[in-house]
Protein backbone atom coordinates (compact mmCIF):
# COMPACT_ATOMS: atom_id res chain seq x y z
CA UNK A 1 0.00 0.00 0.00
CA UNK A 2 1.26 3.46 -0.88
CA UNK A 3 1.39 5.71 2.15
CA UNK A 4 0.11 9.24 2.06
CA UNK A 5 2.47 12.16 1.43
CA UNK A 6 1.03 15.46 2.64
CA UNK A 7 0.27 18.12 0.04
CA UNK A 8 2.12 20.77 2.03
CA UNK A 9 5.40 19.16 1.00
CA UNK A 10 4.60 19.82 -2.65
CA UNK A 11 5.51 23.49 -2.45
CA UNK A 12 7.98 24.61 -5.12
CA UNK A 13 11.68 24.21 -4.46
CA UNK A 14 13.71 27.24 -3.41
CA UNK A 15 15.37 27.62 -6.80
CA UNK A 16 18.45 29.50 -5.64
CA UNK A 17 19.41 26.42 -3.63
CA UNK A 18 19.26 24.38 -6.84
CA UNK A 19 21.51 26.92 -8.57
CA UNK A 20 23.93 26.60 -5.65
CA UNK A 21 23.89 22.82 -6.11
CA UNK A 22 24.61 23.16 -9.83
CA UNK A 23 27.49 25.47 -8.96
CA UNK A 24 28.81 22.94 -6.44
CA UNK A 25 28.56 20.18 -9.05
CA UNK A 26 30.62 22.30 -11.44
CA UNK A 27 33.28 22.90 -8.78
CA UNK A 28 33.41 19.13 -8.15
CA UNK A 29 34.52 18.64 -11.76
CA UNK A 30 37.46 21.00 -11.24
CA UNK A 31 35.91 24.07 -12.88
CA UNK A 32 35.60 27.44 -11.21
CA UNK A 33 32.42 29.30 -10.22
CA UNK A 34 31.94 33.01 -9.67
CA UNK A 35 29.09 33.30 -7.18
CA UNK A 36 26.47 35.93 -7.98
CA UNK A 37 23.55 33.68 -7.09
CA UNK A 38 23.96 33.46 -3.33
CA UNK A 39 22.01 35.78 -1.06
CA UNK A 40 24.58 35.86 1.69
CA UNK A 41 27.65 37.93 2.54
CA UNK A 42 31.02 36.76 1.30
CA UNK A 43 32.54 37.58 4.70
CA UNK A 44 32.56 35.63 7.98
CA UNK A 45 30.92 36.80 11.18
CA UNK A 46 32.65 39.80 12.75
CA UNK A 47 35.71 39.10 14.88
CA UNK A 48 33.93 40.14 18.08
CA UNK A 49 31.15 37.64 17.42
CA UNK A 50 33.61 34.82 16.84
CA UNK A 51 35.52 35.67 20.00
CA UNK A 52 32.28 35.78 22.00
CA UNK A 53 31.38 32.33 20.66
CA UNK A 54 34.74 30.91 21.75
CA UNK A 55 34.27 32.37 25.21
CA UNK A 56 30.76 30.93 25.46
CA UNK A 57 31.95 27.48 24.45
CA UNK A 58 34.45 27.48 27.30
CA UNK A 59 32.32 29.21 29.93
CA UNK A 60 28.70 28.22 29.32
CA UNK A 61 26.91 24.88 29.45
CA UNK A 62 25.04 25.84 26.27
CA UNK A 63 21.83 24.10 27.21
CA UNK A 64 18.35 25.21 26.26
CA UNK A 65 17.38 28.82 26.90
CA UNK A 66 13.89 30.20 27.40
CA UNK A 67 11.88 30.19 24.19
CA UNK A 68 11.96 33.96 23.63
CA UNK A 69 15.73 34.22 23.95
CA UNK A 70 18.28 35.22 26.58
CA UNK A 71 17.74 38.55 28.31
CA UNK A 72 21.12 40.11 27.36
CA UNK A 73 20.39 39.60 23.66
CA UNK A 74 16.80 40.86 23.88
CA UNK A 75 18.04 43.93 25.73
CA UNK A 76 20.81 44.52 23.17
CA UNK A 77 18.27 44.35 20.35
CA UNK A 78 15.97 46.80 22.15
CA UNK A 79 18.92 49.18 22.56
CA UNK A 80 19.63 48.81 18.83
CA UNK A 81 16.18 50.24 18.08
CA UNK A 82 16.82 53.19 20.36
CA UNK A 83 20.23 53.86 18.83
CA UNK A 84 19.32 53.27 15.17
CA UNK A 85 15.70 54.39 14.82
CA UNK A 86 15.09 56.42 17.99
CA UNK A 87 12.31 53.96 18.84
CA UNK A 88 11.49 52.79 22.36
CA UNK A 89 11.05 49.05 21.87
CA UNK A 90 10.67 47.19 25.18
CA UNK A 91 12.92 44.16 25.48
CA UNK A 92 9.81 42.18 26.47
CA UNK A 93 8.49 42.64 22.92
CA UNK A 94 11.66 41.25 21.33
CA UNK A 95 11.54 37.57 20.36
CA UNK A 96 14.80 35.87 19.39
CA UNK A 97 14.33 33.32 16.61
CA UNK A 98 16.17 30.62 14.72
CA UNK A 99 16.93 32.95 11.82
CA UNK A 100 14.32 35.12 10.15
CA UNK A 101 12.84 31.94 8.68
CA UNK A 102 11.50 30.95 12.09
CA UNK A 103 10.22 34.50 12.49
CA UNK A 104 8.13 34.19 9.34
CA UNK A 105 6.76 30.83 10.41
CA UNK A 106 5.88 32.05 13.91
CA UNK A 107 4.30 35.26 12.67
CA UNK A 108 2.17 33.50 10.05
CA UNK A 109 1.00 30.93 12.59
CA UNK A 110 0.27 33.50 15.28
CA UNK A 111 -1.57 35.97 13.03
CA UNK A 112 -3.52 33.90 10.50
CA UNK A 113 -5.82 30.91 10.29
CA UNK A 114 -6.02 28.43 7.39
CA UNK A 115 -7.69 30.04 4.41
CA UNK A 116 -6.69 33.60 5.36
CA UNK A 117 -5.36 35.76 2.54
CA UNK A 118 -1.95 37.43 2.77
CA UNK A 119 -0.77 39.94 0.18
CA UNK A 120 2.83 40.12 -0.98
CA UNK A 121 4.77 41.79 -3.76
CA UNK A 122 5.91 39.77 -6.75
CA UNK A 123 8.75 39.60 -7.53
CA UNK A 124 9.50 38.79 -3.91
CA UNK A 125 11.25 36.33 -1.64
CA UNK A 126 9.82 32.93 -2.69
CA UNK A 127 9.76 31.42 0.79
CA UNK A 128 7.01 33.84 1.87
CA UNK A 129 4.70 32.32 -0.71
CA UNK A 130 5.85 28.76 -0.13
CA UNK A 131 5.52 28.89 3.68
CA UNK A 132 2.07 30.47 3.40
CA UNK A 133 0.94 27.70 1.06
CA UNK A 134 2.38 24.97 3.31
CA UNK A 135 0.37 26.41 6.21
CA UNK A 136 -2.89 26.43 4.26
CA UNK A 137 -2.90 30.20 3.78
CA UNK A 138 -3.56 31.96 0.48
CA UNK A 139 -0.81 34.16 -0.97
CA UNK A 140 -2.26 37.12 -2.87
CA UNK A 141 0.12 38.45 -5.49
CA UNK A 142 0.65 42.18 -5.90
CA UNK A 143 2.49 42.46 -9.24
CA UNK A 144 5.09 45.22 -8.91
CA UNK A 145 7.52 46.64 -11.43
CA UNK A 146 9.95 49.46 -12.10
CA UNK A 147 7.11 51.99 -12.09
CA UNK A 148 6.19 51.20 -8.47
CA UNK A 149 9.85 50.77 -7.55
CA UNK A 150 9.05 47.08 -7.06
CA UNK A 151 7.12 47.87 -3.87
CA UNK A 152 3.41 47.43 -3.05
CA UNK A 153 1.18 50.50 -2.82
CA UNK A 154 -2.07 51.40 -1.13
CA UNK A 155 -3.68 51.61 -4.57
CA UNK A 156 -2.77 47.97 -5.22
CA UNK A 157 -4.38 46.89 -1.96
CA UNK A 158 -7.49 48.94 -2.67
CA UNK A 159 -7.83 47.36 -6.12
CA UNK A 160 -8.05 43.80 -4.79
CA UNK A 161 -11.41 42.16 -5.44
CA UNK A 162 -11.41 40.46 -2.01
CA UNK A 163 -9.97 41.81 1.25
CA UNK A 164 -6.76 40.44 2.69
CA UNK A 165 -5.85 39.58 6.27
CA UNK A 166 -2.17 40.42 6.04
CA UNK A 167 0.52 42.23 4.07
CA UNK A 168 4.18 41.24 3.87
CA UNK A 169 6.40 44.21 3.15
CA UNK A 170 10.14 43.87 2.45
CA UNK A 171 12.37 46.93 2.44
CA UNK A 172 15.07 46.58 1.18
CA UNK A 173 13.53 43.95 -1.02
CA UNK A 174 14.87 40.62 -2.14
CA UNK A 175 15.35 40.35 -5.16
CA UNK A 176 15.27 43.99 -6.23
CA UNK A 177 17.00 45.90 -3.43
CA UNK A 178 14.38 48.66 -3.50
CA UNK A 179 13.19 50.45 -0.34
CA UNK A 180 10.11 52.35 0.78
CA UNK A 181 10.28 55.94 2.00
CA UNK A 182 8.89 57.28 5.28
CA UNK A 183 5.81 58.53 3.46
CA UNK A 184 5.21 55.23 1.68
CA UNK A 185 5.61 53.28 4.90
CA UNK A 186 3.21 55.63 6.70
CA UNK A 187 0.61 55.22 3.96
CA UNK A 188 0.84 51.43 3.89
CA UNK A 189 0.82 51.11 7.68
CA UNK A 190 -2.14 53.50 7.97
CA UNK A 191 -4.11 51.55 5.37
CA UNK A 192 -3.39 48.28 7.13
CA UNK A 193 -4.53 49.57 10.52
CA UNK A 194 -7.68 51.13 9.07
CA UNK A 195 -8.65 47.90 7.32
CA UNK A 196 -7.71 45.26 9.88
CA UNK A 197 -4.70 44.03 7.90
CA UNK A 198 -1.76 42.68 9.90
CA UNK A 199 1.46 44.23 8.57
CA UNK A 200 4.55 41.99 8.67
CA UNK A 201 7.68 43.97 7.84
CA UNK A 202 10.75 42.08 6.64
CA UNK A 203 13.70 44.29 7.59
CA UNK A 204 16.52 41.75 7.37
CA UNK A 205 18.59 43.90 4.98
CA UNK A 206 18.49 47.00 7.16
CA UNK A 207 21.98 48.41 7.52
CA UNK A 208 22.88 47.65 3.90
CA UNK A 209 21.97 50.79 1.98
CA UNK A 210 23.36 53.24 -0.54
CA UNK A 211 22.15 56.69 0.44
CA UNK A 212 18.52 56.00 1.31
CA UNK A 213 17.71 55.55 5.02
CA UNK A 214 15.75 52.43 6.04
CA UNK A 215 12.34 52.90 7.65
CA UNK A 216 11.27 50.69 10.55
CA UNK A 217 7.59 49.79 10.41
CA UNK A 218 7.39 49.80 14.20
CA UNK A 219 7.62 53.57 14.05
CA UNK A 220 4.35 53.72 12.11
CA UNK A 221 2.23 50.82 13.39
CA UNK A 222 2.37 49.42 16.92
CA UNK A 223 0.34 46.39 15.79
CA UNK A 224 2.79 45.30 13.12
CA UNK A 225 5.41 42.57 13.36
CA UNK A 226 8.99 43.46 12.45
CA UNK A 227 11.29 40.62 11.43
CA UNK A 228 15.05 41.04 11.31
CA UNK A 229 18.12 38.84 11.31
CA UNK A 230 21.81 38.69 12.06
CA UNK A 231 22.37 37.00 8.70
CA UNK A 232 22.80 39.86 6.25
CA UNK A 233 24.22 43.10 7.71
CA UNK A 234 25.88 41.20 10.56
CA UNK A 235 27.21 38.52 8.17
CA UNK A 236 26.02 35.55 10.27
CA UNK A 237 23.94 33.42 7.88
CA UNK A 238 24.99 29.99 9.13
CA UNK A 239 24.55 30.94 12.78
CA UNK A 240 20.76 30.82 12.24
CA UNK A 241 19.82 33.64 14.58
CA UNK A 242 17.28 36.41 14.09
CA UNK A 243 14.57 38.30 15.93
CA UNK A 244 11.08 39.70 15.87
CA UNK A 245 9.52 42.80 17.40
CA UNK A 246 5.93 41.93 18.23
CA UNK A 247 2.93 43.75 19.74
CA UNK A 248 1.98 42.89 23.32
CA UNK A 249 -1.05 40.82 22.35
CA UNK A 250 1.12 38.41 20.36
CA UNK A 251 3.89 37.81 22.92
CA UNK A 252 2.20 34.86 24.64
CA UNK A 253 0.84 33.21 21.45
CA UNK A 254 4.27 33.40 19.83
CA UNK A 255 5.97 32.17 22.99
CA UNK A 256 3.72 29.11 23.10
CA UNK A 257 4.33 28.36 19.44
CA UNK A 258 8.09 28.83 19.83
CA UNK A 259 8.21 26.55 22.88
CA UNK A 260 6.51 23.74 20.99
CA UNK A 261 8.25 24.16 17.64
CA UNK A 262 11.81 25.15 18.51
CA UNK A 263 12.20 24.95 22.34
CA UNK A 264 14.72 27.79 21.99
CA UNK A 265 16.95 29.46 19.42
CA UNK A 266 20.55 28.18 19.14
CA UNK A 267 22.19 29.00 22.47
CA UNK A 268 25.74 29.50 21.19
CA UNK A 269 24.51 31.86 18.49
CA UNK A 270 22.52 33.87 21.02
CA UNK A 271 25.58 34.51 23.20
CA UNK A 272 27.70 35.37 20.19
CA UNK A 273 25.08 37.71 18.73
CA UNK A 274 25.17 39.97 21.79
CA UNK A 275 28.63 41.06 20.65
CA UNK A 276 27.47 41.87 17.12
CA UNK A 277 26.23 45.33 18.11
CA UNK A 278 29.80 46.32 19.03
CA UNK A 279 31.15 45.46 15.57
CA UNK A 280 29.77 48.28 13.42
CA UNK A 281 33.21 49.54 12.34
CA UNK A 282 34.13 46.18 10.85
CA UNK A 283 30.68 45.80 9.32
CA UNK A 284 30.90 49.25 7.73
CA UNK A 285 33.88 47.99 5.71
CA UNK A 286 31.66 45.22 4.33
CA UNK A 287 29.08 47.80 3.23
CA UNK A 288 31.83 49.78 1.48
CA UNK A 289 32.66 46.66 -0.57
CA UNK A 290 29.00 46.14 -1.49
CA UNK A 291 28.74 49.78 -2.54
CA UNK A 292 31.80 49.46 -4.79
CA UNK A 293 30.40 46.25 -6.30
CA UNK A 294 27.04 47.90 -6.92
CA UNK A 295 28.66 50.86 -8.69
CA UNK A 296 30.75 48.47 -10.80
CA UNK A 297 27.72 46.47 -11.91
CA UNK A 298 25.52 49.49 -12.61
CA UNK A 299 28.09 50.38 -15.27
CA UNK A 300 29.09 46.90 -16.41
CA UNK A 301 25.62 45.40 -16.82
CA UNK A 302 24.37 48.07 -19.28
CA UNK A 303 27.64 47.66 -21.17
CA UNK A 304 26.76 43.96 -21.44
CA UNK A 305 23.32 44.77 -22.84
CA UNK A 306 21.41 44.46 -19.58
CA UNK A 307 20.17 48.00 -19.03
CA UNK A 308 16.72 47.46 -17.49
CA UNK A 309 17.67 47.18 -13.83
CA UNK A 310 16.03 47.64 -10.43
CA UNK A 311 16.94 50.74 -8.44
CA UNK A 312 18.93 48.73 -5.85
CA UNK A 313 18.63 51.16 -2.93
CA UNK A 314 19.82 48.55 -0.44
CA UNK A 315 20.64 44.87 0.14
CA UNK A 316 23.12 43.37 -2.34
CA UNK A 317 20.97 42.54 -5.35
CA UNK A 318 20.20 43.93 -8.78
CA UNK A 319 17.14 42.58 -10.58
CA UNK A 320 17.66 42.57 -14.34
CA UNK A 321 15.07 42.39 -17.10
CA UNK A 322 16.50 39.96 -19.67
CA UNK A 323 13.44 39.82 -21.94
CA UNK A 324 15.45 41.08 -24.93
CA UNK A 325 17.47 37.91 -24.70
CA UNK A 326 15.13 35.19 -23.47
CA UNK A 327 11.74 34.20 -22.10
CA UNK A 328 13.35 31.28 -20.25
CA UNK A 329 15.46 32.65 -17.43
CA UNK A 330 16.22 29.16 -16.08
CA UNK A 331 17.78 28.12 -19.41
CA UNK A 332 19.60 31.45 -19.66
CA UNK A 333 21.14 31.05 -16.19
CA UNK A 334 22.07 27.41 -16.83
CA UNK A 335 23.84 28.35 -20.05
CA UNK A 336 25.66 31.22 -18.37
CA UNK A 337 26.92 28.92 -15.61
CA UNK A 338 27.88 26.10 -17.98
CA UNK A 339 29.69 28.33 -20.46
CA UNK A 340 31.32 30.93 -18.19
CA UNK A 341 31.19 29.74 -14.58
CA UNK A 342 29.11 32.79 -13.58
CA UNK A 343 26.17 31.80 -11.36
CA UNK A 344 23.07 34.03 -11.15
CA UNK A 345 19.50 33.19 -10.14
CA UNK A 346 16.53 32.92 -12.54
CA UNK A 347 13.68 35.33 -11.86
CA UNK A 348 11.23 32.42 -11.78
CA UNK A 349 12.28 31.91 -8.18
CA UNK A 350 10.82 35.30 -7.28
CA UNK A 351 7.97 35.71 -9.76
CA UNK A 352 6.34 32.52 -11.11
CA UNK A 353 4.42 34.46 -13.77
CA UNK A 354 6.87 37.01 -15.19
CA UNK A 355 10.14 35.59 -13.89
CA UNK A 356 11.06 33.90 -17.14
CA UNK A 357 12.21 37.31 -18.33
CA UNK A 358 14.26 38.35 -15.31
CA UNK A 359 17.27 37.34 -13.23
CA UNK A 360 18.69 38.29 -9.83
CA UNK A 361 22.34 39.23 -9.62
CA UNK A 362 23.96 39.27 -6.18
CA UNK A 363 27.01 41.42 -5.50
CA UNK A 364 27.89 40.28 -1.97
CA UNK A 365 31.28 38.73 -2.77
CA UNK A 366 34.68 40.38 -3.04
CA UNK A 367 35.10 43.12 -5.63
CA UNK A 368 37.71 41.18 -7.63
CA UNK A 369 35.28 38.27 -8.04
CA UNK A 370 32.44 40.59 -9.05
CA UNK A 371 34.68 42.36 -11.58
CA UNK A 372 35.77 39.06 -13.13
CA UNK A 373 32.15 37.86 -13.29
CA UNK A 374 31.11 41.10 -14.98
CA UNK A 375 33.90 40.71 -17.54
CA UNK A 376 32.88 37.15 -18.37
CA UNK A 377 29.23 38.18 -18.59
CA UNK A 378 30.09 41.01 -21.00
CA UNK A 379 32.08 38.67 -23.26
CA UNK A 380 29.36 36.02 -23.18
CA UNK A 381 26.57 38.49 -23.92
CA UNK A 382 28.53 39.96 -26.85
CA UNK A 383 28.22 36.57 -28.59
CA UNK A 384 24.73 35.81 -27.38
CA UNK A 385 21.61 35.43 -29.46
CA UNK A 386 18.09 35.43 -28.12
CA UNK A 387 16.98 32.02 -26.81
Wavefront OBJ file of the C-alpha trace (Angstrom):
o trace
v 0.000 0.000 0.000
v 1.262 3.463 -0.882
v 1.389 5.709 2.146
v 0.107 9.244 2.064
v 2.469 12.158 1.432
v 1.026 15.463 2.636
v 0.270 18.123 0.037
v 2.119 20.770 2.030
v 5.404 19.160 0.996
v 4.605 19.816 -2.646
v 5.511 23.491 -2.450
v 7.980 24.614 -5.116
v 11.681 24.212 -4.462
v 13.708 27.239 -3.410
v 15.367 27.620 -6.802
v 18.451 29.501 -5.644
v 19.413 26.418 -3.633
v 19.264 24.381 -6.839
v 21.505 26.919 -8.567
v 23.927 26.602 -5.651
v 23.891 22.821 -6.108
v 24.606 23.162 -9.833
v 27.491 25.470 -8.960
v 28.812 22.941 -6.441
v 28.557 20.180 -9.053
v 30.622 22.302 -11.437
v 33.280 22.897 -8.783
v 33.408 19.130 -8.147
v 34.524 18.644 -11.764
v 37.464 21.002 -11.243
v 35.909 24.069 -12.883
v 35.598 27.442 -11.211
v 32.422 29.298 -10.221
v 31.936 33.014 -9.665
v 29.087 33.299 -7.178
v 26.472 35.926 -7.980
v 23.553 33.676 -7.094
v 23.958 33.465 -3.335
v 22.007 35.784 -1.057
v 24.584 35.861 1.686
v 27.649 37.932 2.543
v 31.018 36.756 1.301
v 32.538 37.581 4.695
v 32.559 35.629 7.976
v 30.917 36.802 11.183
v 32.653 39.801 12.749
v 35.715 39.097 14.876
v 33.929 40.140 18.075
v 31.145 37.640 17.417
v 33.608 34.819 16.837
v 35.515 35.672 20.000
v 32.284 35.777 22.005
v 31.379 32.328 20.665
v 34.740 30.908 21.753
v 34.274 32.372 25.211
v 30.757 30.929 25.463
v 31.949 27.477 24.453
v 34.450 27.476 27.301
v 32.323 29.214 29.926
v 28.705 28.222 29.320
v 26.912 24.880 29.454
v 25.042 25.841 26.269
v 21.829 24.098 27.215
v 18.346 25.215 26.261
v 17.376 28.818 26.902
v 13.892 30.202 27.399
v 11.878 30.190 24.185
v 11.956 33.960 23.633
v 15.728 34.219 23.952
v 18.281 35.217 26.578
v 17.740 38.553 28.307
v 21.117 40.107 27.356
v 20.390 39.596 23.665
v 16.805 40.863 23.875
v 18.042 43.934 25.729
v 20.813 44.523 23.171
v 18.275 44.355 20.354
v 15.975 46.799 22.153
v 18.919 49.182 22.564
v 19.626 48.806 18.835
v 16.178 50.243 18.076
v 16.819 53.192 20.361
v 20.232 53.858 18.830
v 19.322 53.274 15.174
v 15.704 54.391 14.817
v 15.086 56.421 17.992
v 12.310 53.963 18.843
v 11.488 52.794 22.355
v 11.050 49.054 21.865
v 10.674 47.192 25.184
v 12.924 44.163 25.475
v 9.814 42.180 26.469
v 8.491 42.637 22.922
v 11.659 41.246 21.331
v 11.537 37.569 20.355
v 14.803 35.869 19.394
v 14.325 33.319 16.613
v 16.166 30.624 14.718
v 16.932 32.951 11.824
v 14.322 35.119 10.153
v 12.836 31.935 8.677
v 11.498 30.951 12.089
v 10.220 34.502 12.487
v 8.130 34.193 9.343
v 6.765 30.826 10.412
v 5.884 32.054 13.911
v 4.304 35.264 12.667
v 2.172 33.503 10.049
v 0.998 30.927 12.586
v 0.267 33.504 15.279
v -1.575 35.968 13.033
v -3.518 33.903 10.496
v -5.817 30.914 10.289
v -6.020 28.433 7.394
v -7.686 30.045 4.407
v -6.687 33.597 5.355
v -5.360 35.757 2.542
v -1.952 37.433 2.766
v -0.774 39.944 0.177
v 2.830 40.124 -0.979
v 4.771 41.794 -3.761
v 5.909 39.774 -6.753
v 8.745 39.598 -7.526
v 9.503 38.791 -3.915
v 11.247 36.327 -1.640
v 9.823 32.929 -2.694
v 9.763 31.415 0.794
v 7.012 33.838 1.870
v 4.703 32.322 -0.712
v 5.850 28.758 -0.126
v 5.520 28.894 3.675
v 2.073 30.472 3.397
v 0.940 27.702 1.065
v 2.375 24.975 3.310
v 0.368 26.411 6.214
v -2.894 26.429 4.263
v -2.899 30.198 3.775
v -3.559 31.957 0.485
v -0.806 34.160 -0.968
v -2.262 37.122 -2.870
v 0.120 38.451 -5.488
v 0.655 42.185 -5.904
v 2.493 42.461 -9.241
v 5.086 45.222 -8.908
v 7.517 46.644 -11.434
v 9.949 49.461 -12.099
v 7.109 51.993 -12.091
v 6.190 51.197 -8.474
v 9.846 50.765 -7.550
v 9.046 47.080 -7.064
v 7.120 47.870 -3.872
v 3.409 47.435 -3.047
v 1.180 50.499 -2.818
v -2.074 51.403 -1.133
v -3.683 51.608 -4.565
v -2.775 47.968 -5.223
v -4.378 46.891 -1.962
v -7.488 48.936 -2.666
v -7.832 47.364 -6.117
v -8.053 43.802 -4.792
v -11.415 42.161 -5.436
v -11.411 40.464 -2.015
v -9.975 41.808 1.254
v -6.761 40.438 2.693
v -5.846 39.580 6.266
v -2.166 40.418 6.040
v 0.515 42.227 4.071
v 4.182 41.237 3.872
v 6.404 44.205 3.148
v 10.136 43.868 2.453
v 12.365 46.934 2.436
v 15.067 46.576 1.185
v 13.530 43.945 -1.021
v 14.870 40.621 -2.143
v 15.346 40.351 -5.157
v 15.268 43.993 -6.233
v 17.001 45.903 -3.433
v 14.377 48.662 -3.496
v 13.193 50.451 -0.342
v 10.111 52.351 0.779
v 10.279 55.937 1.998
v 8.893 57.277 5.278
v 5.806 58.531 3.458
v 5.212 55.234 1.678
v 5.605 53.278 4.899
v 3.210 55.632 6.704
v 0.610 55.223 3.957
v 0.835 51.425 3.887
v 0.821 51.114 7.681
v -2.142 53.496 7.969
v -4.110 51.553 5.369
v -3.388 48.281 7.134
v -4.531 49.574 10.523
v -7.685 51.132 9.074
v -8.650 47.904 7.318
v -7.713 45.259 9.880
v -4.698 44.033 7.900
v -1.760 42.684 9.901
v 1.464 44.225 8.572
v 4.551 41.992 8.670
v 7.681 43.966 7.835
v 10.754 42.082 6.636
v 13.705 44.292 7.587
v 16.521 41.753 7.366
v 18.592 43.899 4.981
v 18.492 47.001 7.163
v 21.979 48.409 7.520
v 22.877 47.653 3.901
v 21.973 50.793 1.983
v 23.364 53.243 -0.536
v 22.148 56.690 0.437
v 18.516 55.995 1.315
v 17.709 55.551 5.018
v 15.752 52.432 6.036
v 12.344 52.896 7.646
v 11.267 50.694 10.546
v 7.593 49.786 10.408
v 7.391 49.803 14.205
v 7.619 53.572 14.055
v 4.345 53.719 12.109
v 2.235 50.820 13.395
v 2.365 49.421 16.925
v 0.335 46.387 15.788
v 2.794 45.302 13.115
v 5.410 42.569 13.358
v 8.989 43.457 12.454
v 11.292 40.619 11.429
v 15.054 41.038 11.313
v 18.119 38.835 11.314
v 21.807 38.687 12.061
v 22.365 36.999 8.697
v 22.802 39.865 6.251
v 24.217 43.105 7.709
v 25.878 41.200 10.564
v 27.214 38.517 8.168
v 26.017 35.548 10.275
v 23.939 33.419 7.883
v 24.986 29.985 9.131
v 24.545 30.942 12.775
v 20.761 30.820 12.244
v 19.825 33.636 14.577
v 17.283 36.410 14.085
v 14.575 38.301 15.926
v 11.080 39.705 15.868
v 9.520 42.802 17.399
v 5.933 41.926 18.225
v 2.932 43.746 19.744
v 1.980 42.895 23.317
v -1.051 40.818 22.349
v 1.125 38.406 20.359
v 3.888 37.811 22.919
v 2.201 34.860 24.635
v 0.844 33.210 21.455
v 4.269 33.404 19.829
v 5.968 32.170 22.994
v 3.716 29.105 23.103
v 4.331 28.362 19.438
v 8.092 28.826 19.828
v 8.211 26.552 22.875
v 6.513 23.743 20.994
v 8.252 24.157 17.645
v 11.810 25.154 18.511
v 12.200 24.951 22.336
v 14.725 27.786 21.989
v 16.953 29.463 19.423
v 20.552 28.179 19.137
v 22.189 29.001 22.468
v 25.739 29.497 21.193
v 24.505 31.859 18.487
v 22.522 33.873 21.021
v 25.577 34.506 23.203
v 27.703 35.367 20.192
v 25.085 37.714 18.732
v 25.173 39.974 21.792
v 28.631 41.064 20.650
v 27.468 41.873 17.115
v 26.235 45.326 18.107
v 29.802 46.324 19.030
v 31.153 45.456 15.566
v 29.769 48.276 13.425
v 33.208 49.541 12.336
v 34.135 46.178 10.847
v 30.680 45.796 9.324
v 30.903 49.245 7.727
v 33.876 47.990 5.713
v 31.658 45.219 4.331
v 29.078 47.795 3.226
v 31.825 49.779 1.475
v 32.655 46.664 -0.568
v 29.003 46.140 -1.488
v 28.737 49.775 -2.542
v 31.801 49.461 -4.789
v 30.403 46.252 -6.296
v 27.042 47.904 -6.919
v 28.663 50.857 -8.685
v 30.754 48.472 -10.796
v 27.717 46.475 -11.914
v 25.517 49.494 -12.610
v 28.088 50.383 -15.266
v 29.094 46.901 -16.414
v 25.618 45.404 -16.822
v 24.369 48.069 -19.276
v 27.637 47.658 -21.172
v 26.764 43.956 -21.440
v 23.323 44.774 -22.844
v 21.405 44.464 -19.579
v 20.170 47.998 -19.034
v 16.719 47.460 -17.489
v 17.666 47.179 -13.835
v 16.032 47.642 -10.432
v 16.937 50.738 -8.441
v 18.934 48.731 -5.854
v 18.633 51.162 -2.930
v 19.818 48.547 -0.439
v 20.643 44.865 0.142
v 23.120 43.370 -2.341
v 20.970 42.541 -5.347
v 20.205 43.925 -8.779
v 17.139 42.577 -10.581
v 17.662 42.570 -14.340
v 15.074 42.393 -17.098
v 16.495 39.965 -19.672
v 13.436 39.821 -21.941
v 15.450 41.085 -24.928
v 17.475 37.908 -24.701
v 15.126 35.187 -23.472
v 11.745 34.200 -22.095
v 13.346 31.276 -20.249
v 15.459 32.648 -17.425
v 16.225 29.161 -16.078
v 17.780 28.122 -19.414
v 19.603 31.454 -19.656
v 21.140 31.047 -16.191
v 22.073 27.409 -16.830
v 23.838 28.345 -20.052
v 25.656 31.219 -18.369
v 26.918 28.918 -15.610
v 27.875 26.098 -17.983
v 29.694 28.332 -20.458
v 31.321 30.926 -18.189
v 31.185 29.739 -14.582
v 29.108 32.791 -13.578
v 26.168 31.800 -11.356
v 23.069 34.028 -11.152
v 19.498 33.194 -10.139
v 16.528 32.922 -12.535
v 13.684 35.331 -11.858
v 11.231 32.423 -11.781
v 12.277 31.910 -8.177
v 10.820 35.304 -7.278
v 7.972 35.714 -9.756
v 6.339 32.522 -11.107
v 4.417 34.462 -13.775
v 6.873 37.010 -15.191
v 10.137 35.594 -13.891
v 11.058 33.898 -17.135
v 12.206 37.307 -18.333
v 14.256 38.353 -15.305
v 17.275 37.342 -13.234
v 18.692 38.295 -9.833
v 22.336 39.232 -9.622
v 23.959 39.271 -6.179
v 27.015 41.418 -5.501
v 27.890 40.281 -1.975
v 31.279 38.728 -2.768
v 34.679 40.385 -3.043
v 35.102 43.117 -5.635
v 37.714 41.180 -7.631
v 35.283 38.271 -8.041
v 32.438 40.595 -9.046
v 34.684 42.362 -11.585
v 35.769 39.061 -13.135
v 32.155 37.860 -13.286
v 31.110 41.098 -14.980
v 33.903 40.712 -17.542
v 32.877 37.149 -18.373
v 29.234 38.183 -18.593
v 30.087 41.009 -21.003
v 32.084 38.667 -23.259
v 29.364 36.024 -23.183
v 26.572 38.493 -23.925
v 28.526 39.957 -26.851
v 28.215 36.568 -28.593
v 24.727 35.807 -27.378
v 21.611 35.430 -29.457
v 18.090 35.433 -28.125
v 16.984 32.020 -26.807
l 1 2 3 4 5 6 7 8 9 10 11 12 13 14 15 16 17 18 19 20 21 22 23 24 25 26 27 28 29 30 31 32 33 34 35 36 37 38 39 40 41 42 43 44 45 46 47 48 49 50 51 52 53 54 55 56 57 58 59 60 61 62 63 64 65 66 67 68 69 70 71 72 73 74 75 76 77 78 79 80 81 82 83 84 85 86 87 88 89 90 91 92 93 94 95 96 97 98 99 100 101 102 103 104 105 106 107 108 109 110 111 112 113 114 115 116 117 118 119 120 121 122 123 124 125 126 127 128 129 130 131 132 133 134 135 136 137 138 139 140 141 142 143 144 145 146 147 148 149 150 151 152 153 154 155 156 157 158 159 160 161 162 163 164 165 166 167 168 169 170 171 172 173 174 175 176 177 178 179 180 181 182 183 184 185 186 187 188 189 190 191 192 193 194 195 196 197 198 199 200 201 202 203 204 205 206 207 208 209 210 211 212 213 214 215 216 217 218 219 220 221 222 223 224 225 226 227 228 229 230 231 232 233 234 235 236 237 238 239 240 241 242 243 244 245 246 247 248 249 250 251 252 253 254 255 256 257 258 259 260 261 262 263 264 265 266 267 268 269 270 271 272 273 274 275 276 277 278 279 280 281 282 283 284 285 286 287 288 289 290 291 292 293 294 295 296 297 298 299 300 301 302 303 304 305 306 307 308 309 310 311 312 313 314 315 316 317 318 319 320 321 322 323 324 325 326 327 328 329 330 331 332 333 334 335 336 337 338 339 340 341 342 343 344 345 346 347 348 349 350 351 352 353 354 355 356 357 358 359 360 361 362 363 364 365 366 367 368 369 370 371 372 373 374 375 376 377 378 379 380 381 382 383 384 385 386 387
